[in-house]
Amino acid sequence: MKYKDKFLGTMPDITLADLTGKKIHWIWRRRTKLNIPSYRSLFGCLPKFSYDVDAFNDINSNIKAYWLGFYFADGCVCKTTGNRYIVTISSIDEEVPLKLKKFYNIDSNHYISNKQINNKFVYSLQLCNKKLFMDLCKLGCLPNKSCILSKPIIDEKYYLPFILGYFDGDGSISRNSSINSWKVSIGTGGASFFEWLANTINHIGFTYSVTVKNKFYTISLCGISAKTLLDKLYSTVPADLPLSRKMEMYEKLKIVKFKKGPNFLEWENVYIKQNKDNFICSELISKDKRNYGWVRSPESIRKVRTRLEINY
């Protein structure tokens, strides 16, 4: 049996017993005598159904970055008192666990569940695996993460698909029907994560506003800044991956025109085209900062006309 000692702890005791023809109690006593920890204590339980437990071993694609962002927003990782390592995503959109099931290459619907909360169904996909749990923690998705989130531990080239995943989980898109403007908002309870998110958006050159309420931070972008940000985010992943409910609203709102009066969006588009390398919109913000990215005051209108040399 000595030549088989090297397999102790590398697989569940019951699996090794089947392969060697020994009883499981014999395997357990042999492993204990040699002071070899069990496979479960090292790697957690084997999945009842097969799936990719190495999905977050390394963020090397935009799709993985997207799902990591979604876990940062709507995911939950925890260790129970029974030494179980749980990884869960919940959403009011049934498509989320279904798409995530495809991402993990899960063949069974066993993991998908739903329950009704406040007259709405919440759909969840829950996995129990220590390696998956540890990989997500190493990337910055921690237990009880709401107020302690920090920047994701990923390469900078994956920031945009990550932010898209976070936006699909904890972001919103809305329309101001009075002027046919629209707004994109992303919220977080973690001050450190908010600082990273704000710095990333600022580095790209978008105009945004910040509101803080009960230690919950919200970044809002309106007008051309909102449109250009979403243009960039949605271009990073396949069209069938993002949350369809938000993407459908984006498709409708990106062609919105003013009901009346000058079309400020056209002015902004000209300005953006002239400065396409950095997409700076800060000069177009109004003094009262209520409509970020939209110029409304007469003084600002005159400045924009002069800058763009538009004749009226």
N, C-alpha and C positions, 0 to 999 in steps of 0.2 A: 504493500500500500504506500510505501514511502515515495515512490516515483509519482504518486498521485497527490501527495501533500501540497504540491505547488498549486493545485486547483482549489484548495480550501479557501473560502472567503472570496473567490473570484466569481462565484455563482451561488444561488440559493442552495441550502443544504439538501432540500428535497430534489433539486435538479441533479446535483452531484450523486445523490443516492441512486437515482434512476440510471445514471450513466455507468456507475460502478457495480450496481447490483447489491450494494450494502444497505443495511437498514439506516434510516435517518438518524436514529439515536446513536448509532456507531459513528456516523459522520460528525455529529454534534460533539460527542465525547473526544474524538480525535482532534477536532479543531480547538476545543477548549484546552486540551492538554498541551497543544502547541502554542496556546495564547494567540490564536489568529481570530481577529474580529469577524463577525458575520457579514455576509454580503449586504444584508438589509441595513445594518448599522453604518456601513460605508456609503451605500448608494441609494438607500430607500427601497421601497417595494418595486418589484417588476410590474409594469403595467399589465392589467388584465387583458387589455386589447393593445395591439402594437401601435406605437406612434413614435414620432421623432423626438426622443428625449434630449437630443443634442441641438435642438432648433435654435437655442440662444447661447450655444457654446462660443460663438463668435459672430458679431454683427458684420457681415460681409456682403450684404445686399440691401437695396432700398426696401424690399418687402419685409425683411427682418426688422429693419429700423422702424418701419411703419407700425408693426405689431408691438415692438418695444414701447413706442410712444403711446399706443392704446393701453398697454399694461400700466404705464405711468399714470394715465388718466383714470381708467375704470377698472384696473386690475387689483387683485388682492393676493398677497403672498403671506403665508403664516405657518407657524409651527405649533401643532396642538400639544396638549398635555400628554397625549398618547404617543408622542414622538412621530407624528405624521406630518409630512411636508405638503401643504396644500397650495395650489396655484389656480386662481379663479379669475374669469372675466364675466361680468354681468352687464346686460344692456336691455333697453326696452325694444331694441331692434333685433328681431329673430335672425336676421342675416349675419349678425356679428359672430355668434358661436358657430354658425354653419360655415362661414368663411374661415374662421380660425381652425375648425375641424379639418378643413382642406389643407390649411397651412401645416398642420401637424401630421398630415397623412393618416388620419384616423378613419378606419373603415366602418366603425360602429357608431350608432347614435346613443350609445350607453351613457356618455358623459354629459349630454345636453339635457338640461332640466328647465322647468319654468314654474314660477309661482306668481300669484297676484298680489300686488302691493299698491294701495291707494287706487284701486280700480284699474290698474295697468298691469299687464303681464311683463315680468322681467325674465329674460332668458339667460341662462348661465352655462358655461363650460368649465368644469372643474377637473383638474388633474392632480394626482398624488404622486409626486416623485421628488426625491431629495436633490438629484442633480439639476433638474429644471429649476427648482427653488433656489439653489445656490448660484446657478448661472445668472438668474435674474437679479439676485442680490448684488453680485459682482458688477453688474451693469448699472446699478443705482436704484433699482426697483426694490425697496425695502419693506419689511413688515411695518404696519401702522405708519404708512408713508405720508399721509395727508399733509402734515405740517413740517416734515423733515426732508422732503424731496430736495435733491440737488441736481446739478447738471448730469446728463447721461454720460456714462463712460464709453463713448463711441468715437469713431473718427469724424472729424468735422464735415467730411463730404456727405455724411448721412444725416446731418442736422435737419434738412428740409423734409425728407420723408418721415423722420421722427416727429417733427412738429405737426405734420399732417395727421399722423396717428393720434397724437395728443389732442389735436383740434377735433377730430371725429369723436373722441371720448368726452372731452370737457370744454368744447368750444361751441359757439353758436353763430348763426348768420341771420340777420333781420333786415327789414326794409322800413325806411321812413317814407310813408306814402305821401306826406305833404309836399315833399320836394323830389320824390322818386330817388332818394339816396339810399344807400345800404351800408350796413355795419357788420364787421366781423369782430367777435370777442373771444378771448381765451382766458380762462380763470384758473387760479391755483391757490392753494393754501400754504405752500412752501415759499418762504421769503428768498431762500437761496436759489431755488428753481426759477422763481419769477425773475430774479436778477439776471440769471443766465438767459432766459427767454427774451427779456427786454433788450439785453445787450446784443443778442443774435439778430433780432428784428432791426435794431438801430444800426447794426453793422451793415446790413443789406441796404439801409437808407430809406426806410419807410417812416411816415409820420404816424404816430400813435398817441393815445392818451392812457393814463393809468388812474384807476380808482381803487381805494383800499377800504374795505368794510369788514369789521370784526376779524381782522387779520387775514382776510381773503382778498387776493390781488386779482385785478382784471385788467387786461390789456385790450384796448379797442382800436380798430382801424376803420376809417370810413373812406368813401370815395375811391379815387384811383389807387390809393395805397392799399385798401382792402382788396380791390380787384387784382392788382398786380401781385400781391402776396399769394392769393389763392391760385392765380395763374401759375406761379412758380411751384407751389406745393403740389397741385394736381398733375403737373407735368412729370413728377418724379416716379410715379407708380402706374401700373396698368389701370385702365379706366374702370375695370370691374372690381377693383379692390376697395376703394374708399366707400364710406357710408353713403348709400344711394340717396337717402332722404336729404342730406345736406348738399350733395353734388347736384341733385336736380334743382334745388333752390338757387345754387350758384349759376347753373346754366341759364336760368330765367332772369336772374338779376344782372348778369353781366352785360345784357343788351338793353337795360332800362334807360329810357330817355326822360328828360324833364317834361312835365305836362305843359308847362308854359314858361316863358322867359328865356334868357340866354342859356345855352347848353354849356355849363361850366365843365362838364366832362370832356367836351371836345377841346377846350383850352388846355386842360390838364394833359390830355393825350398828346397835344402838340409839344407841350413842355417836356413830357416824358421822352418823346422821340428825340428831342434835341439833347437830352441828357441820359440817353439810354444806357450808358455805362454804369451809372450809379443809382438811377431811379430816385433821386432826391425830390421829395415833395414838400419839404418843410416850409418853403417860401409861399406855399399856397394855403397855409393855415390861417384862419381868420383870428382876429384879436380875441374874441370871446371864447375861442377854442371849443365851441359847442359842436361844430361840424368839421371834424378833423379831415383835412384834405379838400374841403369845399370852400371856395371863395364866395362870400356873400355881401360883404360891406362895399359901398361905392368906392372907397379909397383903394381897397384891394383889387377891385375890378379894373380901375384905371391903371394900377401897377402891372397887372397881368396883360392888359391890352398893349401897354408900352413895351413890356418885355418881349412879347411875341410879335410885335409890330403888326397887329391885326387892325385893319381899317374898318371902321363902322360908320 
